[in-house]
Amino acid sequence: MWRRLLGSTPREIPPPGTPARAKAAGRLVLLEEGRTPSGDYLLAPFLASLGPVLVRLDARIAPRAGQLLAGDFVVVQRYLHAPWRTAIERQRPGLAGLAWFLDDDLLDPQALSELAGPYARKIRRMALSQRPWFEQMGSQWWVATEALATKYASASPSLLPFAPPPGLAAPRPLVKLVYHGTASHQAEIDWLHPVLAAVQQRSEATHVELFGELAVNRRFRDLPRVAVLHPMRWENYLAHTASHPADIGLAPLLPSRFNAARGPVKFIDYARQGAMGLYSRGAPYEGFVRDGVDGVLLPNDPDAWIEAILSWVADPSGRRALAAAARQRLGAS
């Protein structure tokens, strides 16, 4: 299609390292399948250094009217979904340019045969089979490694410089929130999702650690800065918590006949990690936790939990005092 629009004029590819069209574009539009190491470490820093405004869009979400503008230079990271192909084809004559960024060898069938079946099939469908389309669209090739530049030299690829932004290596202290409920706490896990969604939206200083199977991972993967760890044996859990301190332990407990007979084990878990704890007001914590001394008791009201979490995130000295008092109850200094 693009060749038909241009006649027989061969596509123009800048010399390696000098993407002139991208520098002169009105905007740089990066299409990526969500945030990835390649995008954050390699591609986005390079694009940001070129000068034009950088717009990062999720290629898995169908384009909306007005997302592509005349004068844009579009960079596709690895994969392109069909709705975006259609949008690019429609607006290709007005675009400043198009580049395809490869940071792995996605185009060699023999190399793909060494990969796990589902992953190899995705690459064949989303990359290998799309090579003719990118060529028809007059796309530049941008690559991340010397090996790719050499292997696909016939496409005159541009080898991008390795220049991750210095900020990636700078320490970024985060307040670590943990909830270590097991599968018997499914109701509490579901209850926590909107609470943590609100906390993560309102604060960029928090990191959340949960335990759960695949269903829990899927439930929380939409939230930023959340890690879902696979359940582990008790001995491994003891070792993990001994070597991974936390700041705030969450222990919501909803009313149920089963929960009515639970013990206050979360108090011990969180004290071992050096964390202060937020606990549901009621058995088994009410009467055991000394409210405001070695923990905090809260009603099972999501808004109360959201405000309490954010308040304690902003009070490191208060957190440390409650955590120290909790550890003293364990006989620990």
Secondary structure as the mmCIF struct_conf table of DSSP 4:
data_model
#
loop_
_struct_conf.conf_type_id
_struct_conf.id
_struct_conf.beg_label_comp_id
_struct_conf.beg_label_asym_id
_struct_conf.beg_label_seq_id
_struct_conf.end_label_comp_id
_struct_conf.end_label_asym_id
_struct_conf.end_label_seq_id
HELX_RH_AL_P HELX_RH_AL_P1 TRP A 2 LEU A 6
TURN_TY1_P TURN_TY1_P1 GLY A 7 SER A 8
HELX_LH_PP_P HELX_LH_PP_P1 THR A 9 GLU A 12
HELX_LH_PP_P HELX_LH_PP_P2 PRO A 14 PRO A 15
TURN_TY1_P TURN_TY1_P2 PRO A 16 GLY A 17
HELX_RH_AL_P HELX_RH_AL_P2 ALA A 20 ALA A 24
BEND BEND1 ALA A 25 GLY A 26
STRN STRN1 ARG A 27 GLU A 32
BEND BEND2 GLU A 33 ARG A 35
HELX_RH_AL_P HELX_RH_AL_P3 PRO A 37 PRO A 37
HELX_RH_PI_P HELX_RH_PI_P1 SER A 38 LEU A 43
HELX_RH_AL_P HELX_RH_AL_P4 ALA A 44 LEU A 50
BEND BEND3 GLY A 51 PRO A 52
STRN STRN2 VAL A 53 ASP A 58
TURN_TY1_P TURN_TY1_P3 ALA A 59 ARG A 60
BEND BEND4 ILE A 61 ILE A 61
HELX_LH_PP_P HELX_LH_PP_P3 ALA A 62 PRO A 63
TURN_TY1_P TURN_TY1_P4 ALA A 65 GLY A 66
BEND BEND5 GLN A 67 LEU A 68
TURN_TY1_P TURN_TY1_P5 ALA A 70 GLY A 71
STRN STRN3 ASP A 72 GLN A 77
BEND BEND6 ARG A 78 ARG A 78
HELX_RH_AL_P HELX_RH_AL_P5 ALA A 82 GLN A 91
HELX_RH_3T_P HELX_RH_3T_P1 ARG A 92 GLY A 94
BEND BEND7 LEU A 95 ALA A 96
STRN STRN4 GLY A 97 LEU A 102
BEND BEND8 ASP A 103 ASP A 104
BEND BEND9 LEU A 107 LEU A 107
HELX_RH_AL_P HELX_RH_AL_P6 PRO A 109 LEU A 112
TURN_TY1_P TURN_TY1_P6 SER A 113 GLU A 114
BEND BEND10 LEU A 115 LEU A 115
HELX_RH_AL_P HELX_RH_AL_P7 GLY A 117 MET A 126
TURN_TY1_P TURN_TY1_P7 ALA A 127 ALA A 127
HELX_RH_3T_P HELX_RH_3T_P2 LEU A 128 GLN A 130
HELX_RH_AL_P HELX_RH_AL_P8 ARG A 131 GLN A 136
TURN_TY1_P TURN_TY1_P8 MET A 137 GLY A 138
STRN STRN5 GLN A 140 VAL A 143
BEND BEND11 ALA A 144 THR A 145
HELX_RH_AL_P HELX_RH_AL_P9 GLU A 146 LYS A 151
TURN_TY1_P TURN_TY1_P9 TYR A 152 TYR A 152
HELX_RH_3T_P HELX_RH_3T_P3 ALA A 153 ALA A 155
STRN STRN6 SER A 158 LEU A 159
HELX_RH_3T_P HELX_RH_3T_P4 PRO A 166 ALA A 169
BEND BEND12 ALA A 170 ALA A 170
STRN STRN7 VAL A 175 TYR A 179
HELX_RH_3T_P HELX_RH_3T_P5 ALA A 183 HIS A 185
HELX_RH_AL_P HELX_RH_AL_P10 GLN A 186 ARG A 202
BEND BEND13 GLU A 204 ALA A 205
STRN STRN8 THR A 206 PHE A 211
HELX_RH_AL_P HELX_RH_AL_P11 LEU A 214 PHE A 220
TURN_TY1_P TURN_TY1_P10 ARG A 221 ASP A 222
BEND BEND14 LEU A 223 LEU A 223
TURN_TY1_P TURN_TY1_P11 PRO A 224 ARG A 225
STRN STRN9 VAL A 226 LEU A 229
HELX_LH_PP_P HELX_LH_PP_P4 HIS A 230 PRO A 231
HELX_RH_AL_P HELX_RH_AL_P12 TRP A 234 SER A 243
BEND BEND15 HIS A 244 HIS A 244
BEND BEND16 ASP A 247 ASP A 247
STRN STRN10 ILE A 248 ALA A 251
TURN_TY1_P TURN_TY1_P12 ARG A 257 PHE A 258
HELX_RH_3T_P HELX_RH_3T_P6 ASN A 259 ALA A 261
HELX_RH_AL_P HELX_RH_AL_P13 VAL A 265 ARG A 272
TURN_TY1_P TURN_TY1_P13 GLN A 273 GLY A 274
STRN STRN11 MET A 276 SER A 280
BEND BEND17 ARG A 281 GLY A 282
TURN_TY1_P TURN_TY1_P14 ALA A 283 TYR A 285
STRN STRN12 GLU A 286 GLU A 286
TURN_TY1_P TURN_TY1_P15 GLY A 287 PHE A 288
STRN STRN13 VAL A 289 VAL A 289
STRN STRN14 ASP A 291 ASP A 291
TURN_TY1_P TURN_TY1_P16 GLY A 292 ASP A 294
STRN STRN15 GLY A 295 GLY A 295
STRN STRN16 VAL A 296 LEU A 298
BEND BEND18 ASN A 300 ASN A 300
HELX_RH_AL_P HELX_RH_AL_P14 PRO A 302 VAL A 313
TURN_TY1_P TURN_TY1_P17 ALA A 314 ALA A 314
HELX_RH_AL_P HELX_RH_AL_P15 PRO A 316 ARG A 329
TURN_TY1_P TURN_TY1_P18 LEU A 330 GLY A 331
#
